[in-house]
């Protein structure tokens, strides 16, 4: 099974997650959603499984620079629309591996999920 890690190439957290996968011999493909985007179906699946409040990166610069009207009264659909318009608002990384879905990077969570 090859994992797919979604994120942005130059993100420091992405670099840490990719290094962790490589150090533990876990094969993965990288999908740069800032360069090639992300389709609605993937984003909706992540939101359905994890919740839009987990998938949406409210701590990031892109979200913080939004007008107040865009940041207020968030709903599932509004959050998905924001992330589709500006994929850098998706929390990084998103890792799919079989039936696993990990959002964000914490080495201990990766270790637990991959049994290392």
N, C-alpha and C positions, 0 to 999 in steps of 0.2 A: 504494500500500500504506500503510495506517495502522497504526502500531505501537500496542501496548497496553502501558502501564506500570502495574505492580501495586505497591501499597505503602500507606503511611499518609499522609494529607494533610499533617499538620504536621511530619513528619520532615524534618530539615535536609538529609539526603542526598537525599531525594525532591525537595526544592525545587531542589537543585543539578542533579539529573538532568533535571527538567522544564524548568528554565531553559536547560540545554544544548540540549535538543531544540528548544525554541522559537527560540533564537539561530541554530540551524542549519536552520531551516525544515522540521523533520521533524514531520509531523502525527502526533498520537497521541491515544488515548483513555486516560482514567485510571480504574483500578479500585481503589477503596479497600477493601482486604481486611479492614481493621479494622471498617469500617462495614457492609459487605455480605458479608463472609466470602469463603472460597475453597472451591471444590468439590474433592473427593478426586481426581477425574480430572486436574485441572490440576496439583495438587500432586504426584501420582504421576508425571506426565509430566516435570515439572521435575526431580524426584529421579532418574528414569531417565536423563535426559539429562546432568545436572550432578553428581549424587551428593547424598545427603541431608546429608553433612557440609558441602557448599557452600551448600545451600539453608537449612539451619538456622542461625539467628543465635545462636551461643553467647556472643557478646560483649555481647548486649543485656541490659538490666535484667530483662526478663521471664524469660529463661532463668536468669540468675544467682540470681533469687529462688526458683526451684523447690527443693523438698526434694531432698536429696542422692540419694534413691532414684530420683527422676525423671530426674536428670542422669546417673546412672551406667548403665553397660551399655547404651548406646544401640545400637539397631539401626535398620534402614530403617523398619520398621513402627512402632517406638516413636517415632522422630523425626517421622514423618508424623502420628501420633496427637497428639503434642504441638503440632505446627503447626496442625492442624485445630482443636484445642481453643482455642488462643491464637495467632491469626494474626500477632500482633506478633512472634512468634518466627521468622517468615520473613525472611530477609535482604532488605534493601531497596536499591534497587528490583529488581524482576524485569521485564525488558523482553522482550516477544515482538514480532518484526518479521519477517514471512515465516518463513523457516526459522531465523532467528537467535534465540538465547536468551542474554540477558546478565543476570547476577546480580551485584548490587552496582554501584556507580558509580565508574568511573575515566574521566575525559574522554578519555584516550588510547585506551582500549578502544572507547569509543563512536565516536571519530574513525576508527579502523581499520575497524570494522564498517560504518559509514555512509559511508566514503570521503570524509571531510571533512578 
